[in-house]
Amino acid sequence: AMSFPVVIHADYAGQAHRVNTANQLHPLGQRMEYADGRKWRFCLVGATTLIVGDLQQGKAVVSGDYTDVVVQAAAAVGATTVSLTTTTTTAANYYAKGWLHINKGTALEDGYVYKVKSHPVLAAATKVITLETDDPIRVALDTTNGEVGLTPNPFNGVIVAPITTLTGQVVGVAQTPITNAKYGFVQSGGLCAVNQA
């Protein structure tokens, strides 16, 4: 059984989409729908206050972390840590609530995706990625050909999308000015007014 609703059903009168709070009320990416067809996603804002009507995107994908990161030490079935030899300097917990995906292996581990709980600053050395306890390694990883990638949660650190070139996944349009380091909803579907550059 799930401990949270797959979709929150709300209405405009409750103004649920106007949330701007320091408290994480829902899982990042939680969907909410109004009866009029508009859809929303719960997010944590990064960098600056979101501008109402502007397109928003998730964190930038770091090309050096996305594919071909070498597995430094074997990880057994049931393990909740994975040691990697990283090559790019990436901030601590950049991938928290994001994913580690297996893109190369010697057995049947390819294609598995695991939820990241935390990690230290990634740099040119061995680093340990801690997985969520309810999402441990399901097929053992080895160091012979093991390679992984890391993908940030697009709803963790949402920013105003750059006008010229996107650097992350588009997540929606702000319909309230959610401030830096606070939680709220961005609109992801239905009728929406969007600013034009």
LOMAR-431858 format. One line per field, with one value per atom (N, C-alpha, C): residue in one letter; atom name; x negated, z, y; residue number from 1. Coordinates in pm, whole numbers, plus 50000, padded with zeros to 5 digits. Layout:
% LOMAR-431858
residu <- (a	...)
atome <- (CA	...)
x <- (X	...)
z <- (Z	...)
y <- (Y	...)
num <- (NUM	...)
//
This chain:
% LOMAR-431858
residu <- (a	a	a	m	m	m	s	s	s	f	f	f	p	p	p	v	v	v	v	v	v	i	i	i	h	h	h	a	a	a	d	d	d	y	y	y	a	a	a	g	g	g	q	q	q	a	a	a	h	h	h	r	r	r	v	v	v	n	n	n	t	t	t	a	a	a	n	n	n	q	q	q	l	l	l	h	h	h	p	p	p	l	l	l	g	g	g	q	q	q	r	r	r	m	m	m	e	e	e	y	y	y	a	a	a	d	d	d	g	g	g	r	r	r	k	k	k	w	w	w	r	r	r	f	f	f	c	c	c	l	l	l	v	v	v	g	g	g	a	a	a	t	t	t	t	t	t	l	l	l	i	i	i	v	v	v	g	g	g	d	d	d	l	l	l	q	q	q	q	q	q	g	g	g	k	k	k	a	a	a	v	v	v	v	v	v	s	s	s	g	g	g	d	d	d	y	y	y	t	t	t	d	d	d	v	v	v	v	v	v	v	v	v	q	q	q	a	a	a	a	a	a	a	a	a	a	a	a	v	v	v	g	g	g	a	a	a	t	t	t	t	t	t	v	v	v	s	s	s	l	l	l	t	t	t	t	t	t	t	t	t	t	t	t	t	t	t	t	t	t	a	a	a	a	a	a	n	n	n	y	y	y	y	y	y	a	a	a	k	k	k	g	g	g	w	w	w	l	l	l	h	h	h	i	i	i	n	n	n	k	k	k	g	g	g	t	t	t	a	a	a	l	l	l	e	e	e	d	d	d	g	g	g	y	y	y	v	v	v	y	y	y	k	k	k	v	v	v	k	k	k	s	s	s	h	h	h	p	p	p	v	v	v	l	l	l	a	a	a	a	a	a	a	a	a	t	t	t	k	k	k	v	v	v	i	i	i	t	t	t	l	l	l	e	e	e	t	t	t	d	d	d	d	d	d	p	p	p	i	i	i	r	r	r	v	v	v	a	a	a	l	l	l	d	d	d	t	t	t	t	t	t	n	n	n	g	g	g	e	e	e	v	v	v	g	g	g	l	l	l	t	t	t	p	p	p	n	n	n	p	p	p	f	f	f	n	n	n	g	g	g	v	v	v	i	i	i	v	v	v	a	a	a	p	p	p	i	i	i	t	t	t	t	t	t	l	l	l	t	t	t	g	g	g	q	q	q	v	v	v	v	v	v	g	g	g	v	v	v	a	a	a	q	q	q	t	t	t	p	p	p	i	i	i	t	t	t	n	n	n	a	a	a	k	k	k	y	y	y	g	g	g	f	f	f	v	v	v	q	q	q	s	s	s	g	g	g	g	g	g	l	l	l	c	c	c	a	a	a	v	v	v	n	n	n	q	q	q	a	a	a)
atome <- (N	CA	C	N	CA	C	N	CA	C	N	CA	C	N	CA	C	N	CA	C	N	CA	C	N	CA	C	N	CA	C	N	CA	C	N	CA	C	N	CA	C	N	CA	C	N	CA	C	N	CA	C	N	CA	C	N	CA	C	N	CA	C	N	CA	C	N	CA	C	N	CA	C	N	CA	C	N	CA	C	N	CA	C	N	CA	C	N	CA	C	N	CA	C	N	CA	C	N	CA	C	N	CA	C	N	CA	C	N	CA	C	N	CA	C	N	CA	C	N	CA	C	N	CA	C	N	CA	C	N	CA	C	N	CA	C	N	CA	C	N	CA	C	N	CA	C	N	CA	C	N	CA	C	N	CA	C	N	CA	C	N	CA	C	N	CA	C	N	CA	C	N	CA	C	N	CA	C	N	CA	C	N	CA	C	N	CA	C	N	CA	C	N	CA	C	N	CA	C	N	CA	C	N	CA	C	N	CA	C	N	CA	C	N	CA	C	N	CA	C	N	CA	C	N	CA	C	N	CA	C	N	CA	C	N	CA	C	N	CA	C	N	CA	C	N	CA	C	N	CA	C	N	CA	C	N	CA	C	N	CA	C	N	CA	C	N	CA	C	N	CA	C	N	CA	C	N	CA	C	N	CA	C	N	CA	C	N	CA	C	N	CA	C	N	CA	C	N	CA	C	N	CA	C	N	CA	C	N	CA	C	N	CA	C	N	CA	C	N	CA	C	N	CA	C	N	CA	C	N	CA	C	N	CA	C	N	CA	C	N	CA	C	N	CA	C	N	CA	C	N	CA	C	N	CA	C	N	CA	C	N	CA	C	N	CA	C	N	CA	C	N	CA	C	N	CA	C	N	CA	C	N	CA	C	N	CA	C	N	CA	C	N	CA	C	N	CA	C	N	CA	C	N	CA	C	N	CA	C	N	CA	C	N	CA	C	N	CA	C	N	CA	C	N	CA	C	N	CA	C	N	CA	C	N	CA	C	N	CA	C	N	CA	C	N	CA	C	N	CA	C	N	CA	C	N	CA	C	N	CA	C	N	CA	C	N	CA	C	N	CA	C	N	CA	C	N	CA	C	N	CA	C	N	CA	C	N	CA	C	N	CA	C	N	CA	C	N	CA	C	N	CA	C	N	CA	C	N	CA	C	N	CA	C	N	CA	C	N	CA	C	N	CA	C	N	CA	C	N	CA	C	N	CA	C	N	CA	C	N	CA	C	N	CA	C	N	CA	C	N	CA	C	N	CA	C	N	CA	C	N	CA	C	N	CA	C	N	CA	C	N	CA	C	N	CA	C	N	CA	C	N	CA	C	N	CA	C	N	CA	C	N	CA	C	N	CA	C	N	CA	C	N	CA	C	N	CA	C	N	CA	C	N	CA	C	N	CA	C	N	CA	C	N	CA	C	N	CA	C	N	CA	C	N	CA	C	N	CA	C	N	CA	C	N	CA	C	N	CA	C	N	CA	C	N	CA	C	N	CA	C	N	CA	C	N	CA	C	N	CA	C	N	CA	C	N	CA	C	N	CA	C	N	CA	C	N	CA	C)
x <- (49916	50000	49913	49957	49883	49922	49825	49851	49883	49886	49923	50009	50094	50182	50103	50145	50081	50107	50228	50264	50347	50312	50392	50502	50626	50737	50779	50771	50801	50887	50918	50994	50938	50974	50921	50955	51074	51118	51021	50957	50864	50728	50701	50576	50452	50462	50349	50226	50246	50132	50055	50103	50036	49941	49912	49824	49685	49628	49491	49442	49384	49357	49216	49164	49035	49050	49173	49200	49227	49164	49190	49318	49429	49560	49587	49517	49540	49406	49402	49281	49255	49128	49096	49150	49219	49282	49426	49476	49615	49710	49801	49898	50022	50077	50204	50286	50416	50503	50626	50670	50796	50902	51026	51137	51143	51089	51094	50985	50907	50807	50666	50646	50509	50435	50305	50222	50100	50051	49942	49842	49717	49615	49549	49529	49469	49317	49257	49114	49046	48914	48830	48760	48767	48709	48561	48481	48339	48304	48198	48142	48224	48329	48403	48554	48629	48775	48828	48922	48983	49071	49069	49146	49276	49386	49518	49529	49572	49589	49465	49350	49228	49215	49153	49123	49015	49031	48935	48870	48747	48675	48612	48577	48507	48358	48285	48139	48077	47963	47889	47838	47841	47781	47631	47551	47406	47353	47301	47263	47161	47067	46966	47021	47140	47202	47313	47357	47477	47455	47340	47311	47165	47137	46999	46919	46984	46913	46878	46751	46701	46737	46785	46810	46675	46641	46508	46500	46611	46612	46741	46731	46848	46956	47082	47196	47286	47307	47386	47536	47614	47760	47796	47880	47921	47839	47727	47644	47718	47691	47753	47646	47525	47421	47353	47307	47232	47112	46992	46868	46836	46815	46789	46657	46596	46480	46532	46553	46611	46501	46537	46439	46479	46601	46652	46678	46647	46677	46822	46902	47045	47078	47162	47196	47254	47229	47286	47438	47494	47639	47708	47632	47692	47793	47764	47850	47943	47948	48040	48182	48258	48394	48398	48279	48267	48240	48171	48155	48014	47975	47854	47902	47859	47901	47780	47798	47690	47693	47584	47585	47487	47406	47318	47280	47279	47242	47208	47169	47132	47243	47342	47450	47582	47683	47816	47848	47745	47770	47805	47779	47807	47954	47979	48115	48181	48121	48180	48163	48262	48259	48283	48201	48210	48226	48300	48326	48210	48152	48039	48089	48030	48061	47965	47833	47734	47600	47510	47371	47288	47155	47065	47038	46953	46909	46845	46886	46825	46708	46595	46475	46396	46273	46192	46134	46219	46178	46297	46272	46381	46480	46607	46713	46822	46888	46992	47129	47212	47350	47436	47516	47606	47744	47799	47932	48037	48162	48272	48279	48307	48308	48414	48522	48624	48599	48482	48447	48301	48270	48132	48097	47969	47921	47995	48050	48128	48049	47951	47861	47719	47633	47498	47423	47349	47265	47121	47048	46906	46822	46691	46601	46543	46573	46516	46560	46689	46742	46848	46863	46971	46959	47062	47069	47211	47222	47352	47363	47480	47502	47588	47584	47662	47751	47878	47975	48039	48036	48100	48252	48317	48463	48498	48576	48605	48689	48749	48832	48756	48627	48543	48445	48478	48392	48439	48570	48630	48584	48552	48509	48588	48583	48642	48561	48628	48559	48486	48360	48287	48360	48355	48426	48363	48231	48164	48155	48095	48073	48109	48197	48232	48114	48096	47989	48043	48175	48238	48377	48447	48582	48684	48770	48879	48978	49019	49109	49245	49255	49384	49370	49479	49485	49526	49456	49490	49621	49708	49834	49843	49733	49719	49570	49527	49384	49324	49291	49230	49086	49047	48915	48807	48681	48565	48568	48537	48528	48662	48772	48905	48976	49082	49159	49290	49335	49463	49494	49596	49639	49611	49567	49559	49663	49724	49827	49761	49808	49752	49848	49974	50070	50196	50276	50401	50379	50488	50481	50386	50296	50193	50148	50134	50078	49927	49855	49710	49651	49552	49484	49406	49399	49321	49204	49085	48964	48969)
z <- (50000	50000	50000	49931	49926	50044	50090	50204	50162	50031	49983	49860	49832	49715	49586	49486	49356	49295	49308	49261	49370	49403	49496	49415	49454	49387	49473	49416	49490	49402	49451	49369	49388	49294	49293	49421	49475	49595	49712	49719	49828	49808	49686	49653	49686	49674	49708	49624	49502	49415	49459	49556	49603	49721	49751	49862	49841	49947	49949	50092	50118	50255	50273	50393	50426	50457	50467	50503	50380	50374	50263	50293	50234	50259	50183	50070	49983	49927	49869	49798	49679	49646	49530	49405	49322	49201	49221	49346	49374	49279	49218	49125	49198	49150	49200	49078	49083	48972	49023	48943	48970	48877	48915	48833	48697	48683	48555	48457	48495	48405	48427	48513	48538	48627	48601	48674	48732	48843	48917	48963	48994	49052	49170	49279	49400	49383	49421	49399	49511	49511	49597	49505	49538	49454	49488	49386	49402	49338	49383	49327	49361	49285	49306	49305	49348	49349	49208	49197	49067	49024	48895	48838	48782	48827	48782	48631	48567	48422	48346	48414	48345	48347	48241	48231	48332	48399	48501	48457	48500	48470	48596	48587	48697	48690	48786	48789	48658	48630	48509	48520	48408	48401	48385	48470	48464	48374	48258	48158	48211	48294	48348	48447	48500	48597	48535	48416	48360	48309	48252	48204	48229	48224	48225	48350	48465	48592	48642	48666	48697	48839	48853	48984	49042	49160	49219	49303	49368	49454	49430	49437	49416	49517	49476	49564	49559	49672	49680	49678	49647	49655	49798	49811	49943	49992	49925	49966	49944	50030	50014	49991	49955	49915	49790	49707	49586	49581	49569	49559	49412	49378	49240	49228	49111	49081	48993	49055	48984	48924	48822	48753	48749	48790	48785	48927	48955	49087	49088	49172	49183	49331	49364	49503	49578	49709	49795	49781	49773	49767	49646	49542	49418	49364	49387	49337	49443	49563	49667	49613	49633	49583	49431	49373	49230	49213	49106	49071	49029	49059	49007	48913	48788	48692	48642	48620	48574	48421	48359	48214	48150	48235	48179	48289	48254	48351	48281	48361	48302	48310	48394	48410	48372	48454	48423	48502	48549	48628	48543	48412	48324	48332	48330	48325	48459	48569	48700	48739	48811	48858	49009	49083	49229	49277	49386	49442	49532	49507	49584	49708	49822	49948	49971	49959	49985	49926	49922	49880	49918	49934	49962	49832	49840	49720	49628	49502	49406	49341	49337	49274	49216	49170	49104	49205	49268	49365	49391	49469	49503	49595	49563	49645	49666	49780	49815	49801	49719	49701	49794	49879	49968	49906	49894	49837	49948	49911	50007	50057	50185	50243	50182	50129	50068	49918	49869	49729	49719	49780	49778	49644	49627	49506	49488	49368	49340	49264	49184	49114	49142	49193	49235	49126	49169	49079	49096	48986	48997	48933	48948	48898	48762	48707	48579	48467	48454	48350	48406	48537	48596	48575	48515	48496	48524	48584	48621	48575	48597	48573	48684	48702	48805	48741	48782	48729	48844	48841	48950	48940	49055	49056	49000	48890	48829	48917	49023	49112	49238	49244	49358	49314	49337	49295	49166	49152	49032	49015	48890	48859	48738	48720	48601	48482	48380	48263	48189	48148	48069	47939	47894	47772	47648	47645	47523	47514	47613	47606	47738	47733	47854	47899	48032	48086	48166	48182	48256	48200	48262	48218	48252	48156	48181	48276	48383	48481	48489	48437	48442	48440	48481	48484	48624	48679	48812	48807	48902	48913	49046	49121	49244	49263	49322	49338	49455	49433	49538	49556	49680	49707	49719	49708	49713	49837	49817	49923	49989	49923	49975	49878	49927	49851	49800	49686	49632	49506	49433	49312	49187	49079	48948	48860	48768	48682	48570	48549	48449	48340	48348	48245	48256	48150	48148	48102	48097	48055	48145	48083	48159	48082	48152	48093	48107	47994	47995	47938	48009	47963	47835	47750	47627	47638	47602	47611	47511)
y <- (49882	50000	50124	50226	50352	50440	50517	50604	50747	50773	50906	50890	50988	50975	50986	50909	50916	51054	51103	51237	51304	51428	51506	51574	51556	51623	51741	51860	51982	52071	52190	52285	52425	52512	52647	52723	52699	52771	52752	52635	52609	52673	52721	52789	52706	52575	52487	52519	52569	52598	52722	52794	52917	52891	52765	52730	52790	52846	52898	52876	52759	52718	52661	52672	52611	52462	52415	52275	52190	52074	51982	51906	51952	51895	51767	51747	51632	51585	51465	51422	51515	51537	51621	51554	51632	51580	51537	51543	51503	51576	51501	51561	51609	51719	51771	51813	51787	51824	51898	51993	52062	52004	52018	51965	52032	52155	52225	52178	52077	52022	52071	52170	52217	52118	52103	52008	52079	52026	52090	51985	52029	51942	52015	51940	51997	52002	52114	52130	52210	52204	52287	52386	52513	52618	52636	52656	52683	52815	52878	53002	53127	53155	53279	53253	53354	53345	53318	53225	53195	53311	53341	53452	53397	53453	53408	53422	53313	53312	53268	53257	53214	53062	53011	52870	52835	52720	52676	52545	52524	52400	52345	52216	52151	52181	52123	52139	52097	52157	52120	51978	51907	51774	51795	51730	51743	51632	51669	51569	51468	51510	51419	51318	51344	51253	51169	51205	51143	51000	50972	50837	50801	50674	50622	50657	50667	50686	50545	50521	50387	50345	50220	50161	50122	50177	50157	50030	49993	49874	49797	49665	49581	49615	49605	49629	49506	49444	49321	49350	49250	49262	49304	49404	49454	49572	49603	49717	49848	49944	50077	50184	50141	50236	50184	50277	50243	50336	50277	50356	50380	50506	50545	50620	50612	50695	50808	50923	51037	51124	51201	51284	51432	51462	51599	51646	51772	51827	51872	51806	51833	51850	51947	51979	51861	51860	51756	51755	51637	51615	51677	51706	51755	51654	51526	51419	51362	51422	51375	51381	51275	51258	51238	51221	51190	51042	51006	50865	50829	50705	50644	50534	50540	50438	50361	50233	50146	50145	50193	50197	50098	50027	49925	49827	49698	49596	49466	49367	49238	49136	49161	49064	49129	49111	49164	49290	49362	49482	49604	49598	49711	49751	49880	49930	49953	49906	49930	50076	50127	50265	50263	50338	50343	50487	50504	50636	50678	50796	50847	50920	50885	50954	51071	51045	51150	51111	51210	51187	51308	51289	51401	51478	51581	51650	51547	51547	51455	51527	51462	51517	51402	51429	51328	51229	51151	51049	50958	50853	50763	50831	50822	50881	50778	50786	50690	50755	50693	50736	50650	50714	50642	50638	50517	50499	50500	50524	50514	50370	50352	50218	50127	50184	50100	50074	50115	50092	50045	49929	49878	49815	49783	49716	49584	49563	49442	49337	49381	49289	49339	49251	49290	49366	49470	49548	49502	49495	49462	49570	49558	49662	49629	49511	49471	49566	49583	49671	49764	49772	49849	49999	50056	50201	50247	50364	50418	50563	50620	50761	50816	50946	51013	51118	51120	51215	51290	51424	51499	51492	51503	51513	51651	51658	51788	51879	51825	51907	51950	51920	51956	52064	52190	52300	52365	52383	52442	52587	52623	52759	52812	52944	53005	52956	52905	52851	52963	52938	53038	53067	53190	53229	53167	53154	53107	52956	52888	52745	52679	52580	52507	52423	52410	52327	52210	52204	52097	52070	51977	51938	52046	52081	52174	52107	52179	52119	52188	52309	52378	52528	52594	52740	52783	52881	52930	53007	52982	53056	53130	53128	53206	53227	53339	53364	53286	53160	53076	53123	53146	53203	53096	53141	53054	52964	52835	52735	52705	52740	52706	52613	52551	52453	52512	52460	52502	52422	52465	52395	52480	52413	52476	52407	52483	52426	52347	52223	52135	52093	52138	52102	52184	52184	52260	52404	52480	52620	52697	52772	52843	52967	53078	53199	53192	53209	53200	53328	53383	53505	53479	53580	53571	53666	53619	53703	53814)
num <- (1	1	1	2	2	2	3	3	3	4	4	4	5	5	5	6	6	6	7	7	7	8	8	8	9	9	9	10	10	10	11	11	11	12	12	12	13	13	13	14	14	14	15	15	15	16	16	16	17	17	17	18	18	18	19	19	19	20	20	20	21	21	21	22	22	22	23	23	23	24	24	24	25	25	25	26	26	26	27	27	27	28	28	28	29	29	29	30	30	30	31	31	31	32	32	32	33	33	33	34	34	34	35	35	35	36	36	36	37	37	37	38	38	38	39	39	39	40	40	40	41	41	41	42	42	42	43	43	43	44	44	44	45	45	45	46	46	46	47	47	47	48	48	48	49	49	49	50	50	50	51	51	51	52	52	52	53	53	53	54	54	54	55	55	55	56	56	56	57	57	57	58	58	58	59	59	59	60	60	60	61	61	61	62	62	62	63	63	63	64	64	64	65	65	65	66	66	66	67	67	67	68	68	68	69	69	69	70	70	70	71	71	71	72	72	72	73	73	73	74	74	74	75	75	75	76	76	76	77	77	77	78	78	78	79	79	79	80	80	80	81	81	81	82	82	82	83	83	83	84	84	84	85	85	85	86	86	86	87	87	87	88	88	88	89	89	89	90	90	90	91	91	91	92	92	92	93	93	93	94	94	94	95	95	95	96	96	96	97	97	97	98	98	98	99	99	99	100	100	100	101	101	101	102	102	102	103	103	103	104	104	104	105	105	105	106	106	106	107	107	107	108	108	108	109	109	109	110	110	110	111	111	111	112	112	112	113	113	113	114	114	114	115	115	115	116	116	116	117	117	117	118	118	118	119	119	119	120	120	120	121	121	121	122	122	122	123	123	123	124	124	124	125	125	125	126	126	126	127	127	127	128	128	128	129	129	129	130	130	130	131	131	131	132	132	132	133	133	133	134	134	134	135	135	135	136	136	136	137	137	137	138	138	138	139	139	139	140	140	140	141	141	141	142	142	142	143	143	143	144	144	144	145	145	145	146	146	146	147	147	147	148	148	148	149	149	149	150	150	150	151	151	151	152	152	152	153	153	153	154	154	154	155	155	155	156	156	156	157	157	157	158	158	158	159	159	159	160	160	160	161	161	161	162	162	162	163	163	163	164	164	164	165	165	165	166	166	166	167	167	167	168	168	168	169	169	169	170	170	170	171	171	171	172	172	172	173	173	173	174	174	174	175	175	175	176	176	176	177	177	177	178	178	178	179	179	179	180	180	180	181	181	181	182	182	182	183	183	183	184	184	184	185	185	185	186	186	186	187	187	187	188	188	188	189	189	189	190	190	190	191	191	191	192	192	192	193	193	193	194	194	194	195	195	195	196	196	196	197	197	197)
//
